[in-house]
Amino acid sequence: MDKLKQLESFVTVATKGSLTATALAEGVAPAVIGRRIDALEERLGVKLLVRTTRRITLTHEGSAFLEDCQRLLADLANAEASVSEGGVKASGHLRITAPAGFGRRHVAPQVPRFIALHPDVSVSLNLSDRVVDIVNEGFDCAVRVGDLPDSSLISVRLADNRRLCVATPGYLKRAGVPQHPSELARHECLTLSSDASQTRGWAFRVEGEVTHLRPHGRLDCSDGQVLHDWCLQGLGIAWRSTWEVESEIASGRLQAVLEDYAAPPNGIFAVFPHARHLPLRVRLWIDFLKQTYGSAAYWRS
């Protein structure tokens, strides 16, 4: 039990960056948290945290150990929830957040299905393209698309996401099918405007190396949905995520090009803060998304 308390306190200190905040969360004195951290470091024989009067930072060993502890505590919470699941129904309020475009298309439609399965759960869904601070803003879970920054949050990969160059068959018949990324210079490319987030341009894997191009065209926009609509109108080639265009590719409305040069996939993740006991409603929501997004048929429908 003492070892588990030490691990839990270490993770909370690393997440909150404060002995006082951790002590308040655990209902003990700050000195108790300090003694637990000291005992843990002494037992392991390594320094995990650098503590000054102004801030607490992780050492290199502490960062590596934090990931292992988060995974261990999450697995333990899931195991406990699995045991009790048969006799306890999920209940309470679930606060989730997701990127606006992906959330409208792939998260919002799943919420009614989820609460139909769990009628004692209520849901608040926040859709925003800013990176929401789920700990300080009180969210239970975030769905995020793309490469995740280093974080003390715990993540579960729900599905792969690729980005592909796509165009309508009509546009390709009229303008030709590019055979190499360099040929995009001769095409109308529908790009995000300079004030959007795609600052490095379109990514391709050429001769085993990932390279970025900044193609140009007569149309650009800061809104990805507008680029998608323009692409469906046959106005050019767009570089879009598979979560956005896979159904249109399957139906033949869009055609993927330069697939041999597609960059490696990134991911779609559920992200949540460490919790000593992950609420059953959160675990079931993550499992529900993983099952839904894990089906190839879902993305083609």
ZIFENTA-V835398 format. One record per helix or strand of 2 or more residues. SS is the DSSP state (H for helix, E for strand). FROM is the first residue (numbers start at 0). LEN is the number of residues. Records with the same first field share a line. If there is no record, write none. Layout:
BEGIN
SS->FROM-LEN  FROM-LEN
END
This chain:
BEGIN
H->1-15  18-8  29-15  59-26  99-18  168-7  180-6  223-9  241-10  258-3  279-14  295-5
E->48-3  55-3  91-7  120-7  140-5  153-8  162-5  188-4  201-5  208-5  219-2  236-5  254-3  265-7
END
